[in-house]
Amino acid sequence: MPFPISIAGSIRLPKPTTEGDHVERALVRIADMLDAAAANTVTRAGTTVRFRAGLLRWVWSASILVCLDSGIIEVADAATDLRISYRASTLQLMILVSAMVLVPGLLM
């Protein structure tokens, strides 16, 4: 099985029973969580949040961004729920793992 260089999918969450702009609240919370996870860049445009985690950054292994280098998260308002779609890149992780495997092999 080849190494995945990207991860994509979507989830649906039930809307809270409170009134208000649920999409906006979800976008603010997602951006806050990415900031808390030490993403280098977090930008919002419309109903999407884009992030870049950074190259060779120091994060704990428990960080949600440890295997991701960038991504896009979109929040859409459905009839009774919110649809959150995501696409993320794992290309830097693939390059790092490949180098860790190839370099010792070349030195032997």
Buried (B, 14 or more C-beta within 10 A) or exposed (E): EEEBEEEEEEEEEEBEEEEEEBBEBBBEEBBEBBEEBBBBEBEBEEBBBBBBBBEEBEBEEEBBBEBBBBBBBBBBEEEEBBBBBBBBBBBBBBBBEEEEEEEEEEEE
